Amino acid sequence: MTQSIHDLRLALRDSAKKLEDAENTINNLRTDYDNQLQKKDEVISMKELIIKEKDAYILKLEQEILKYDTTFVSSTDFNDGIDISTSARTSFLDGPSTTKHQRTKRTAISAEPVQHKKSKDLRIVLQACDKSDRTKEFLRDAILNNDFMKNLALDQIMLIVDCMHPLEHTKDNLIIIEGDVGNLVYIMEEGMVEVSKNKKVLTTIGPGRVFGELAILYNCTRTASIKALSNCKLWAVDRQTFQAIMMRAGMEKRSEHLELIKNIKTFENLREDILSKVVDTFDEVRYTNGAYIIRQGAKGDTFYIVAKGRAQITKASSKWDTPIYDRHLERGESFGEAALQSEETRPFNVIADDPNGVTCLVLDRQSYREIVADELSRLRREESCKYARKNTTFISGEDERDLKNLRLVDIEIVCTLGVGGFGRVELVQDIRNSSKYALKQMKKQHIVAMKQQEHVMNERNIMMTTRSDFIVRLYKTFKDRKYLYMLLETCLGGELWTLLRNRVLFEEHEVRFYSACVIEAFAYLHNKGIVYRDLKPENLLLDSKGYCKLVDFGFAKKIGLGKKTWTFCGTPEYVAPEIILNKGHDMAADCWSLGILIFELITGNPPFSGTDPMKTYNIILKGIDAVEFPRKLSKMASLLIKRLCRENPVERIGYQKDGIKDIQKHQWFEGFSWECLKKGTLVAPYIPRVEHDVDTSNFDYFAEDDSPEPEDDLTGWDKEF
């Protein structure tokens, strides 16, 4: 027994020794492994450093190349809705791309300007085409399944369905030819078609699909071809009919609502521009026959106007009694007005009593307070975008220059500052006194071909009367047989777009300064009833002190306070939803674009961007809440952007009761000196290097114009230019 215990002890000691040896071996192996891993980490770190140095050298070379890049405007690939694939949702969580050379200038687009001022002037007669109920239902369902057209109101969709006409194509026919100008949107009812681009097949489309929808928004060329793979039956509607439907429906409904609201005592003394916002604030709600609109005893904060149909009021003496009929409410009558002042206990029931249902205009208390309440207390509202112009110290004495006798022959070209779709911008000097200007030269032939005569005249008329330190000054205009000329203030600090291209993105304090310059410009324009409609970094110039100035007023329009305009125009990433849906737009569209600008300057990318314009528009229609905000954006900046980019225009900050002042008072601008900005004493975050009055080092290089001279235009459309 004793021997057994002794043997066990020896065996235990032997096992312990072996275990200790094994642990020592493992520790030695671990140490060796850690040493090898550390060496590999050092090698990796060294190689990463080498890669970073090479990346920096590559970027430096790319910047040098860009200085000699003659491309001023990249031609946007205007996909017309043919590519029906769904683009992945863009995430900005990892920050923007650092490949600076990929940032290209964006081309703004515009439909033909709308000439009609009132709904009665819409002379296009909508021609309905006979079709069966089954066909109407098929077409309606196809539209409701389309990413863009499903956003239209149902009554607009049914009008489009009524106006669609049939087309037939035999096998191998080309329905759409790449490069042709588009004017129709199609719905496939029978057959199969093939989509190709640059002779490469992309996809096929079968029955029930919509294609070519970009063509009904504005004039553009087709970017792909559609060939019939079998005998096909389609339905189509043209751009003029579509826009007439959208505009007429919107204007007629707006006019009806305005008349109803004007007859309500609460709103009868409001100014026209405030009434316009009130109209936009009301929601249109439909109730089926027999549905309760409000119930007696319930708490409520909404006010109602009967817009269509009739409703009955019933009332019970107590909660135990059966309600009895009191009277009927007809079109134009209202109820629930007390709820606008404070929470109301409903004193009666209102029940829809019409076989066709009842439609009411509904306003909630919060919206009422934001838009109307202050107006009723003083009956005379200060200008929604009040801008108290003050004398500044940083505008030079250009106003006093003697330009009255300046002739085109007195101007000598120094060099080119930029090249655009309609022509060139040259740095020029007055040979009489060596004063320097920027001369914008536009081809009349191109303006007429693009049907932009009205926009050019608007630009001239608006800029000639504009006097703001945050807007490039137009001094004089000239014209000859081939060109129109605009003599402008020089801003030799270059474009904000160029700075963004080189920097990739800005810090928030820098963006605060640049956006403040834009806000001051908008305050001035909106106070004069002018909507700008083309905000983007490409249209912001820096002066020698680094201050931002708005330039290029080709899409600006004086619409007046409380009015709307209907022309589709802007840069795809920056257009507001109401422009895309042709609902009519006003200064609120500029507030939307300001939110996009702030987002892009901070993150390096706009929040809405697709592989083609149609996809971009569809992403915009999903709303700002569908965008993943990057971590780089502060909470206050994110809140401001979301308030600027509300889907409903009347809910946007900058368009509410205090106008632009609401933006200036936002927490993101806490501590910012607006007074110093207006006086020109605030130091800009970046001061461009401008050594003399012909220093163009802040602009890209552009080769001399070797294009053939345009044809003469003596039609006289530019008589007042």
Backbone hydrogen bonds, N-H to C=O, Kabsch-Sander energy under -0.5 kcal/mol:
donor,donor_aa,acceptor,acceptor_aa,energy
5,I,1,M,-1.9
6,H,2,T,-2.0
7,D,3,Q,-2.5
8,L,4,S,-2.2
9,R,5,I,-2.1
10,L,6,H,-2.2
11,A,7,D,-2.6
12,L,8,L,-2.4
13,R,9,R,-2.6
14,D,10,L,-2.6
15,S,11,A,-2.2
16,A,12,L,-2.5
17,K,13,R,-2.4
18,K,14,D,-2.3
19,L,15,S,-2.6
20,E,16,A,-2.4
21,D,17,K,-2.5
22,A,18,K,-2.4
23,E,19,L,-2.4
24,N,20,E,-2.3
25,T,21,D,-2.4
26,I,22,A,-2.6
27,N,23,E,-2.6
28,N,24,N,-2.4
29,L,25,T,-2.7
30,R,26,I,-2.9
31,T,27,N,-2.4
32,D,28,N,-2.5
33,Y,29,L,-2.8
34,D,30,R,-2.9
35,N,31,T,-2.4
36,Q,32,D,-2.5
37,L,33,Y,-2.9
38,Q,34,D,-2.6
39,K,35,N,-2.2
40,K,36,Q,-2.4
41,D,37,L,-2.6
42,E,38,Q,-2.2
43,V,39,K,-2.2
44,I,40,K,-2.9
45,S,41,D,-2.9
46,M,42,E,-2.2
47,K,43,V,-2.5
48,E,44,I,-2.9
49,L,45,S,-2.2
50,I,46,M,-2.0
51,I,47,K,-2.6
52,K,48,E,-2.6
53,E,49,L,-2.3
54,K,50,I,-2.3
55,D,51,I,-2.9
56,A,52,K,-2.7
57,Y,53,E,-2.0
58,I,54,K,-2.6
59,L,55,D,-2.8
60,K,56,A,-2.1
61,L,57,Y,-2.2
62,E,58,I,-2.6
63,Q,59,L,-2.4
64,E,60,K,-1.8
65,I,61,L,-2.3
66,L,62,E,-2.6
67,K,63,Q,-1.2
68,Y,64,E,-0.5
68,Y,65,I,-1.5
69,D,66,L,-1.5
70,T,68,Y,-0.6
72,F,70,T,-0.7
74,S,105,K,-1.2
76,T,74,S,-0.6
78,F,76,T,-1.4
79,N,77,D,-2.2
84,I,82,I,-0.8
87,S,85,S,-0.5
92,F,628,E,-0.7
95,G,92,F,-1.8
100,K,98,T,-1.4
102,Q,99,T,-1.5
103,R,100,K,-1.7
104,T,102,Q,-0.6
108,A,106,R,-0.5
109,I,570,G,-2.8
111,A,568,F,-3.3
121,D,118,K,-1.7
122,L,119,S,-1.5
123,R,121,D,-1.5
126,L,124,I,-0.6
127,Q,125,V,-0.6
128,A,126,L,-0.7
129,C,162,D,-3.1
136,K,132,S,-2.4
137,E,133,D,-2.4
138,F,134,R,-2.2
139,L,135,T,-2.8
140,R,136,K,-2.5
141,D,137,E,-2.4
142,A,138,F,-2.0
143,I,139,L,-2.2
144,L,140,R,-2.4
145,N,141,D,-1.0
146,N,143,I,-1.5
150,K,146,N,-1.9
151,N,148,F,-1.7
152,L,149,M,-1.6
157,I,153,A,-2.4
158,M,154,L,-2.4
159,L,155,D,-1.6
160,I,156,Q,-2.3
161,V,157,I,-2.5
162,D,158,M,-2.3
163,C,159,L,-1.8
164,M,160,I,-1.0
164,M,161,V,-0.7
165,H,236,A,-2.6
167,L,234,L,-2.8
169,H,232,C,-2.2
172,D,228,A,-3.2
173,N,170,T,-2.0
175,I,173,N,-0.8
175,I,226,I,-2.4
176,I,226,I,-1.3
178,E,176,I,-0.5
179,G,222,R,-3.0
180,D,177,I,-2.3
182,G,220,C,-2.8
185,V,237,V,-2.0
186,Y,211,F,-2.8
187,I,235,W,-2.4
188,M,209,R,-2.2
189,E,187,I,-0.5
189,E,233,K,-2.6
190,E,233,K,-2.0
193,V,205,I,-2.4
194,E,227,K,-3.0
195,V,203,T,-3.2
196,S,225,S,-2.4
197,K,200,K,-2.6
200,K,197,K,-1.6
201,V,199,K,-0.5
202,L,195,V,-3.5
203,T,195,V,-1.1
205,I,193,V,-2.2
208,G,188,M,-3.7
209,R,206,G,-1.0
211,F,186,Y,-2.0
212,G,80,D,-0.5
214,L,80,D,-0.8
215,A,212,G,-1.3
216,I,213,E,-1.3
217,L,214,L,-1.5
218,Y,214,L,-1.5
220,C,182,G,-0.5
222,R,180,D,-3.6
225,S,196,S,-3.3
226,I,176,I,-2.3
227,K,194,E,-2.5
228,A,173,N,-2.8
229,L,192,M,-2.9
230,S,192,M,-0.9
232,C,169,H,-3.6
233,K,190,E,-1.9
234,L,167,L,-3.2
235,W,187,I,-2.2
236,A,165,H,-2.3
237,V,185,V,-1.5
239,R,183,N,-1.7
242,F,238,D,-2.3
243,Q,239,R,-2.9
244,A,240,Q,-2.0
245,I,241,T,-2.4
246,M,242,F,-2.5
247,M,243,Q,-2.8
248,R,244,A,-2.7
249,A,245,I,-2.4
250,G,246,M,-2.0
251,M,247,M,-2.9
252,E,248,R,-2.8
253,K,249,A,-2.1
254,R,250,G,-2.2
255,S,251,M,-2.5
256,E,252,E,-2.4
257,H,253,K,-2.5
258,L,254,R,-2.4
259,E,255,S,-2.0
260,L,256,E,-2.0
261,I,257,H,-2.5
262,K,258,L,-2.4
263,N,259,E,-1.1
264,I,261,I,-1.7
267,F,264,I,-1.5
268,E,264,I,-0.8
268,E,265,K,-0.7
270,L,267,F,-1.5
275,L,271,R,-2.7
276,S,272,E,-2.0
277,K,273,D,-1.3
278,V,274,I,-2.3
279,V,275,L,-2.6
280,D,276,S,-1.6
281,T,277,K,-1.3
282,F,278,V,-1.6
283,D,362,V,-2.8
285,V,283,D,-0.6
285,V,360,C,-2.9
287,Y,358,V,-3.5
290,G,352,A,-2.4
291,A,288,T,-2.3
293,I,350,V,-3.4
294,I,350,V,-1.2
297,G,346,R,-3.2
298,A,295,R,-1.7
300,G,344,E,-2.3
303,F,363,L,-2.8
304,Y,335,F,-2.8
305,I,361,L,-1.9
306,V,333,E,-2.9
307,A,305,I,-0.6
307,A,359,T,-2.9
308,K,359,T,-1.9
311,A,329,L,-2.2
312,Q,351,I,-2.7
313,I,327,R,-3.4
314,T,349,N,-1.6
315,K,324,I,-2.3
321,D,318,S,-1.1
324,I,315,K,-2.5
326,D,313,I,-3.1
327,R,313,I,-0.9
329,L,311,A,-4.1
330,E,328,H,-0.5
332,G,306,V,-3.3
333,E,330,E,-2.1
335,F,304,Y,-2.0
339,A,336,G,-1.1
340,L,337,E,-1.7
341,Q,338,A,-1.3
342,S,338,A,-1.6
344,E,300,G,-2.5
346,R,298,A,-3.1
346,R,344,E,-0.7
349,N,314,T,-3.2
350,V,294,I,-2.0
351,I,312,Q,-2.6
352,A,291,A,-2.8
353,D,310,R,-2.2
357,G,354,D,-2.3
358,V,287,Y,-2.9
359,T,308,K,-1.8
360,C,285,V,-3.1
361,L,305,I,-2.8
362,V,283,D,-3.1
362,V,360,C,-0.5
363,L,303,F,-2.3
365,R,301,D,-1.9
368,Y,364,D,-2.1
369,R,365,R,-2.4
370,E,366,Q,-2.1
371,I,367,S,-2.0
372,V,368,Y,-2.6
373,A,368,Y,-2.0
374,D,369,R,-0.5
375,E,372,V,-0.9
376,L,372,V,-1.7
377,S,373,A,-1.1
378,R,374,D,-1.1
379,L,375,E,-3.2
386,K,383,E,-1.6
389,R,387,Y,-1.2
393,T,679,K,-1.4
398,E,396,S,-1.0
399,D,396,S,-0.6
400,E,397,G,-1.0
401,R,398,E,-1.4
403,L,401,R,-1.3
406,L,403,L,-1.3
410,D,407,R,-1.5
411,I,408,L,-1.5
412,E,429,Q,-2.5
414,V,427,L,-3.6
415,C,427,L,-1.3
417,L,425,V,-3.1
418,G,425,V,-1.7
420,G,423,G,-3.1
424,R,441,Q,-1.2
425,V,418,G,-2.8
426,E,439,L,-2.6
427,L,415,C,-3.2
428,V,426,E,-0.6
428,V,437,Y,-2.8
429,Q,412,E,-2.2
430,D,435,S,-2.7
431,I,410,D,-2.8
431,I,429,Q,-0.7
433,N,430,D,-0.9
434,S,430,D,-3.0
437,Y,428,V,-2.5
438,A,488,L,-2.5
439,L,426,E,-3.2
440,K,438,A,-0.6
440,K,486,M,-2.8
441,Q,424,R,-3.2
441,Q,439,L,-0.6
442,M,440,K,-0.5
442,M,484,L,-2.9
443,K,422,F,-3.1
444,K,442,M,-0.6
444,K,482,K,-2.3
445,Q,482,K,-0.5
447,I,443,K,-2.1
448,V,444,K,-2.3
449,A,445,Q,-2.2
450,M,446,H,-2.0
451,K,448,V,-1.2
452,Q,447,I,-2.6
456,V,452,Q,-2.2
457,M,453,Q,-2.2
458,N,454,E,-2.4
459,E,455,H,-2.3
460,R,456,V,-2.2
461,N,457,M,-2.6
462,I,458,N,-2.7
463,M,459,E,-2.3
464,M,460,R,-1.9
465,T,461,N,-0.7
465,T,462,I,-0.8
466,T,463,M,-0.8
471,I,468,S,-1.4
472,V,550,L,-2.7
474,L,463,M,-0.7
475,Y,473,R,-0.6
475,Y,487,L,-3.0
476,K,487,L,-1.1
478,F,485,Y,-2.0
480,D,483,Y,-2.3
484,L,442,M,-2.2
485,Y,478,F,-2.8
486,M,440,K,-2.1
487,L,476,K,-3.2
488,L,438,A,-3.8
488,L,486,M,-0.7
489,E,473,R,-2.4
493,G,542,L,-2.0
494,G,491,C,-1.1
496,L,540,L,-3.0
497,W,537,P,-1.2
499,L,495,E,-1.6
500,L,496,L,-2.6
501,R,497,W,-2.6
502,N,498,T,-2.1
503,R,499,L,-2.3
504,V,500,L,-2.6
505,L,503,R,-1.7
506,F,601,L,-2.7
510,E,507,E,-0.6
511,V,507,E,-2.1
512,R,508,E,-2.5
513,F,509,H,-1.2
514,Y,510,E,-2.2
515,S,511,V,-2.9
516,A,512,R,-1.5
517,C,513,F,-1.7
518,V,514,Y,-1.6
519,I,515,S,-2.5
520,E,516,A,-2.1
521,A,517,C,-1.9
522,F,518,V,-2.9
523,A,519,I,-2.6
524,Y,520,E,-1.8
525,L,521,A,-2.4
526,H,522,F,-3.3
527,N,523,A,-1.6
528,K,524,Y,-0.8
528,K,525,L,-0.9
529,G,526,H,-1.6
530,I,525,L,-2.5
531,V,557,K,-2.6
539,N,536,K,-1.9
540,L,537,P,-1.5
541,L,549,K,-2.5
542,L,494,G,-3.0
543,D,547,Y,-2.1
546,G,543,D,-1.9
549,K,541,L,-2.0
550,L,470,F,-2.5
551,V,539,N,-1.9
556,A,553,F,-0.9
557,K,531,V,-2.2
559,I,529,G,-2.2
559,I,557,K,-0.9
560,G,529,G,-2.1
563,K,560,G,-1.1
565,T,585,H,-2.4
569,C,567,T,-0.6
570,G,109,I,-2.1
574,Y,571,T,-3.0
575,V,571,T,-0.9
575,V,572,P,-0.7
579,I,576,A,-1.1
580,I,576,A,-1.7
581,L,577,P,-2.5
582,N,579,I,-1.0
583,K,578,E,-2.5
584,G,578,E,-0.6
585,H,565,T,-2.7
589,A,586,D,-2.0
590,D,587,M,-1.1
591,C,587,M,-1.2
592,W,588,A,-1.9
593,S,589,A,-2.0
594,L,590,D,-1.8
595,G,591,C,-1.6
596,I,592,W,-1.7
597,L,593,S,-2.4
598,I,594,L,-2.4
599,F,595,G,-2.0
600,E,596,I,-2.6
601,L,597,L,-2.7
602,I,598,I,-1.8
603,T,599,F,-2.4
604,G,600,E,-2.6
609,S,607,P,-0.5
614,M,79,N,-0.6
616,T,612,D,-2.1
617,Y,613,P,-2.7
618,N,614,M,-2.0
619,I,615,K,-2.1
620,I,616,T,-2.3
621,L,617,Y,-2.2
622,K,618,N,-0.6
622,K,619,I,-0.9
623,G,619,I,-0.5
623,G,620,I,-1.6
624,I,645,C,-0.5
626,A,623,G,-1.2
627,V,624,I,-1.5
628,E,90,T,-0.6
629,F,627,V,-0.7
633,L,630,P,-1.2
638,S,634,S,-2.4
639,L,635,K,-2.3
640,L,636,M,-2.2
641,I,637,A,-2.5
642,K,638,S,-2.4
643,R,639,L,-1.8
644,L,640,L,-2.2
645,C,641,I,-1.8
646,R,643,R,-0.7
651,E,648,N,-1.8
652,R,649,P,-1.7
653,I,643,R,-1.2
655,Y,652,R,-1.8
657,K,370,E,-0.9
659,G,656,Q,-2.0
661,K,658,D,-1.5
662,D,659,G,-1.7
663,I,659,G,-0.5
663,I,660,I,-0.9
664,Q,660,I,-1.9
665,K,661,K,-1.8
666,H,663,I,-1.4
669,F,666,H,-1.8
670,E,667,Q,-1.9
672,F,669,F,-2.5
674,W,672,F,-1.1
677,L,673,S,-1.7
678,K,674,W,-2.4
679,K,675,E,-2.0
680,G,676,C,-1.1
680,G,677,L,-0.7
681,T,676,C,-1.9
682,L,676,C,-1.2
684,A,545,K,-0.6
690,V,688,P,-0.8
695,D,692,H,-1.7
696,T,694,V,-0.9
699,F,696,T,-1.9
701,Y,67,K,-1.6
706,D,704,E,-0.6
713,D,481,R,-2.9
719,K,716,G,-1.6
721,F,718,D,-1.9
